[in-house]
Amino acid sequence: MKAVFFGTPAFAVPFLKSLIQDLDIEVVAVVTQPDKIRGREKEPTPSPVKVLAQDHSIPVLQPASFKKDPDIHGTLERLGVDVFVVVAYGKILPAAVLALPPLGAVNVHPSLLPRHRGPSPMQWAIAHGDVQTGITIMLLDEGMDTGPVLASTAITLDGDETYTSLQEKVHLFGPPLLVTTLKSYAEGKIVTVPQDDALATMTHLLDKEDGRVEWNHSMEVIERKARAYEGWPGSWSMWKRTEGVQIRLKWIQMRFADFNADVPPGTVVINNNQLFVDAADGTIEILEVQPEGKPKMNAQAFIQGYRDIHGAVLT
C-alpha cells in the first residue's frame, strides 16, 4: 500500500513512525506545514513530522495553501498513491484533494466521535469530566470531523488524567490501530459507519484566555481544567499587586484543600505557610506556581517572596 502522510506537530510523529516501520506500507511523501520562523535569529524551524521524514529520506511537500499553490494538486495526483493518511496536519483538505486516492483520506482523531469534534478533543474530554475518551479512525469529508468511521477504541480517563498522560495513552494505542485499520480497509474488510450528528459536540482551538481561572466556578471544574490545559494554555490568574502593577501567576499544581477558608472566590489565603485560593464551593491549595518571567517554585518559596499576596483577590 502506498500512502502520503499529512501531519505537522510532535503528536503526529508516532503515527508516521508506525507507517514507516510497517513492511506492507510505503510512505512515498509527507505533506506538512511550512517551516516556522522562531527565535531571535529568525531561523526557519521545521515541523517534527518534517524532521522524521527527512531522517528517513522521504520527500517533503510544504504548501502554504492548497488554493495559493497551483502545483500541489498535480504533484499529489502524479504520486499515484492508494491512500492519504492525515494526523494533526492543521489545514483543511479541499474536496478535490480528498478525491485523489482510491481509498480516500484516512484521519486519526483522538476522541470517540461524534463527541468532541474539532481541534482540542483531548483537552475537552478532561475538562468536561468524561470518564472515557478514545481514538477514532475515520474517512475525511468536507466537514469538520464529520466523515464515516472505520474503527475506534476507548480509553479510560483516570481521576488525575492530564493532557500529557492522555497523549501518552493515545500514542500507545493509536498507531497500531491506524496500521491494522488501514490494512483491513484496503482489503475491503471494513464497512464504514456514519456518525450521528445529533450526538456531536464541537471543540475550539484553545487560546491563552481559555486558561484564565474563573474562581467563581466549582473546585472540580477548576481542577479539571488545570489538568486539561497543562502546558498550553496553562491555568493562570492575574494579581494586581500594586496600583499599575499586575502579575500573571501560572498554576502548575493544585489540589483540593482539607479545610474551607470561607472567603470570597478568588481570595488568596496564606495559612501555616501554605497557599490557598477559594473557589465557589470550597478551597484549593496551590502546590506549585510560576510568576510571569520567573521559574516555577513551590508554594513555600513563592510565599517567601510574595507574602503580600495574602488577602488579594485574583482575576
C-alpha positions in Angstrom: 0.0 0.0 0.0 1.4 3.4 -1.0 0.5 6.4 1.2 1.1 10.1 1.6 1.2 11.2 5.2 -0.2 14.7 6.2 0.9 15.9 9.6 2.7 18.6 11.4 3.3 18.6 15.3 5.0 16.1 17.6 1.6 14.5 18.2 1.7 13.1 14.7 5.2 11.6 14.9 4.4 8.2 16.4 1.8 7.6 13.8 4.2 8.4 10.9 6.8 6.1 12.6 4.3 3.2 12.7 3.7 3.6 8.9 7.4 3.8 8.1 8.2 0.7 10.1 5.4 -1.4 8.6 6.7 -3.6 5.7 3.3 -3.5 3.9 3.0 0.3 3.7 5.3 2.6 1.8 5.1 6.3 2.7 6.1 7.9 -0.6 5.8 11.6 0.6 5.0 13.7 3.6 2.9 16.9 3.5 3.5 19.2 6.4 3.1 22.9 7.2 5.8 25.4 6.1 8.7 26.0 8.5 8.0 28.4 11.3 10.3 31.4 11.9 11.4 31.3 15.6 13.8 32.8 18.0 15.9 35.9 17.9 17.9 34.7 14.9 14.6 34.3 12.9 15.7 30.9 11.8 13.2 28.7 10.0 12.3 25.7 12.2 10.9 22.5 10.5 8.0 20.7 12.0 8.6 17.5 13.9 7.0 15.5 11.1 9.3 17.0 8.6 12.4 16.1 10.7 11.3 12.5 10.9 10.6 12.4 7.1 14.0 13.8 6.3 15.6 11.3 8.7 14.1 8.5 6.5 14.8 10.3 3.2 11.1 10.7 2.5 10.2 13.6 0.1 8.5 16.5 1.9 5.9 18.9 0.5 5.1 22.1 2.3 2.3 24.0 0.5 1.4 27.4 2.1 -2.1 26.9 0.9 -3.9 24.4 -1.4 -5.6 27.4 -3.0 -2.4 29.5 -3.5 -0.1 26.7 -4.6 -1.3 25.7 -8.1 1.2 22.8 -8.3 0.3 20.8 -5.2 -2.8 19.1 -6.6 -0.9 17.9 -9.7 2.1 16.8 -7.6 -0.2 14.7 -5.3 -2.0 13.3 -8.3 1.2 12.2 -10.0 2.3 10.3 -6.9 -0.5 7.8 -7.6 -0.8 6.5 -4.1 -3.6 4.4 -2.6 -4.4 6.5 0.4 -3.8 9.7 2.2 -3.2 9.4 6.0 -3.9 12.6 8.0 -2.9 13.2 11.6 -3.0 16.7 13.0 -2.0 18.3 9.8 -3.6 21.6 10.7 -5.2 22.6 7.4 -8.5 21.6 5.8 -8.0 19.4 2.7 -10.3 20.5 -0.2 -12.7 18.1 -1.8 -10.5 17.9 -4.9 -7.6 16.7 -2.9 -9.6 14.2 -0.8 -10.9 12.6 -4.0 -7.4 11.8 -5.4 -6.5 8.5 -3.9 -8.8 5.5 -4.4 -9.1 4.8 -0.7 -9.6 8.5 0.2 -8.1 10.2 3.1 -7.9 8.3 6.4 -7.8 10.5 9.5 -6.9 9.9 13.1 -9.0 11.8 15.7 -8.2 11.4 19.4 -11.8 11.2 20.7 -14.8 8.9 20.3 -16.6 10.6 17.5 -19.0 12.2 17.2 -18.1 13.5 20.7 -15.5 16.3 20.7 -15.1 17.1 17.1 -12.6 19.8 16.3 -9.0 20.8 17.3 -8.9 20.2 21.1 -10.6 16.9 21.8 -8.2 15.6 24.5 -8.3 18.8 26.5 -12.1 18.9 26.2 -12.5 15.3 27.4 -10.5 16.0 30.6 -12.0 19.5 31.2 -15.6 18.2 30.9 -15.0 15.3 33.3 -15.5 12.5 30.8 -14.9 9.0 32.2 -13.7 7.8 28.9 -12.5 9.1 25.5 -10.8 7.2 22.7 -9.3 7.2 19.2 -11.3 7.2 16.0 -10.0 6.2 12.6 -12.3 7.8 10.0 -12.6 8.9 6.4 -12.3 12.7 5.8 -15.0 14.5 4.0 -15.5 18.3 3.6 -16.9 18.7 7.1 -15.0 19.1 10.4 -14.5 15.5 11.6 -17.9 14.5 10.2 -16.8 11.6 7.9 -17.7 7.9 8.4 -16.0 5.9 11.0 -13.7 3.0 10.1 -12.6 1.9 13.6 -12.4 3.2 17.2 -11.1 2.2 20.6 -12.0 3.5 24.0 -9.6 4.9 26.6 -10.4 5.2 30.3 -9.7 8.5 31.9 -8.1 8.4 35.3 -9.2 10.8 38.0 -5.8 12.6 37.8 -5.5 12.5 34.0 -3.5 15.3 32.4 -3.1 16.3 28.8 0.4 14.7 28.9 -0.8 11.4 30.3 -3.7 11.2 27.9 -1.5 11.9 25.0 0.8 9.0 26.1 -2.2 6.7 26.1 -3.2 7.8 22.6 0.3 7.2 21.3 0.3 3.7 22.9 -3.0 2.6 21.3 -3.4 4.8 18.3 -0.5 3.9 15.9 -1.2 0.1 15.9 -4.9 0.8 15.5 -4.1 3.0 12.5 -2.0 0.3 10.8 -4.4 -2.5 11.3 -7.3 -0.4 10.2 -5.6 0.7 7.0 -4.9 -2.9 6.1 -8.4 -4.1 6.8 -9.9 -1.2 4.9 -7.7 -1.8 1.9 -8.7 -5.4 1.9 -12.4 -4.5 1.9 -13.0 -5.9 5.3 -14.4 -2.8 6.9 -17.9 -1.4 6.5 -17.9 2.3 7.2 -20.3 3.6 9.9 -21.9 7.1 9.5 -21.7 9.4 12.5 -24.8 10.5 14.4 -24.7 14.3 14.0 -27.3 14.7 16.8 -24.7 13.4 19.3 -21.9 15.7 18.1 -20.1 18.2 20.3 -17.5 20.7 18.9 -14.3 21.9 20.4 -12.4 25.1 19.5 -8.8 25.9 19.1 -7.5 26.9 22.6 -6.1 30.4 23.1 -4.4 32.0 26.1 -7.6 33.3 27.6 -9.1 29.8 27.9 -6.5 29.2 30.7 -7.7 32.1 32.9 -9.2 30.6 36.1 -12.7 31.6 36.9 -12.7 31.3 40.7 -16.4 31.6 41.0 -16.6 28.1 39.4 -16.5 24.9 41.4 -13.3 23.4 42.7 -13.9 20.4 40.4 -14.2 22.5 37.3 -11.1 24.5 38.1 -9.0 21.4 38.9 -10.1 19.6 35.8 -9.2 22.5 33.6 -5.8 22.8 35.3 -5.1 19.2 34.2 -6.6 19.6 30.8 -4.7 22.8 29.9 -1.3 21.6 31.2 1.4 23.1 29.1 -0.8 25.3 26.8 -2.6 27.5 27.6 -2.0 26.5 31.3 -4.1 27.7 34.2 -3.4 31.2 35.3 -4.7 34.3 37.1 -3.9 38.0 37.3 -2.8 39.5 40.6 -3.0 43.3 41.0 0.0 43.6 43.3 0.1 47.4 43.5 -1.5 50.2 41.6 -0.4 49.8 38.0 1.5 46.6 38.6 -0.2 43.3 37.6 1.5 39.9 37.7 0.3 36.8 35.8 0.5 33.7 38.0 0.5 30.3 36.3 -0.8 27.5 38.5 1.4 24.5 37.9 0.0 22.1 40.5 -3.1 22.3 42.8 -5.3 20.1 44.8 -8.5 20.2 46.9 -7.7 21.6 50.4 -8.8 19.8 53.5 -10.4 22.9 55.0 -12.6 25.8 53.9 -11.1 29.3 54.1 -14.6 30.7 53.8 -13.6 33.9 51.9 -15.0 35.2 48.6 -14.0 33.3 45.4 -10.5 34.2 44.1 -9.3 35.4 47.5 -5.8 34.2 48.4 -5.1 33.0 52.0 -1.7 32.1 53.5 -2.1 29.7 56.4 0.5 27.7 58.1 3.0 28.5 55.3 0.6 27.1 52.7 -1.1 28.9 49.8 -4.8 28.7 49.3 -7.4 30.2 46.9 -11.1 30.0 47.4 -13.5 28.7 44.7 -17.3 28.8 44.7 -17.7 25.7 46.8 -14.5 25.3 48.8 -10.8 26.0 48.9 -8.0 24.9 46.6 -4.4 24.5 47.8 -1.7 25.8 45.4 1.3 23.5 45.5 3.4 25.0 42.7 3.2 28.3 40.9 5.1 30.3 38.3 5.1 34.1 38.4 5.4 35.5 34.9 9.1 35.8 33.9 10.2 33.7 36.8 11.0 30.0 37.3 8.5 27.5 38.7 8.5 27.4 42.5 6.7 25.5 45.3 4.2 27.3 47.4 6.7 27.9 50.3 9.3 29.5 48.1 6.6 31.7 46.5 5.3 32.8 49.9 8.8 33.9 50.9 9.0 36.4 48.0 5.3 37.3 47.7 3.8 37.3 51.2 1.8 40.4 50.3 -0.5 38.3 48.2 -2.4 37.3 51.4 -5.9 38.7 51.1 -5.6 39.6 47.4 -8.5 38.9 45.0 -7.3 37.2 41.8 -8.9 37.9 38.4 
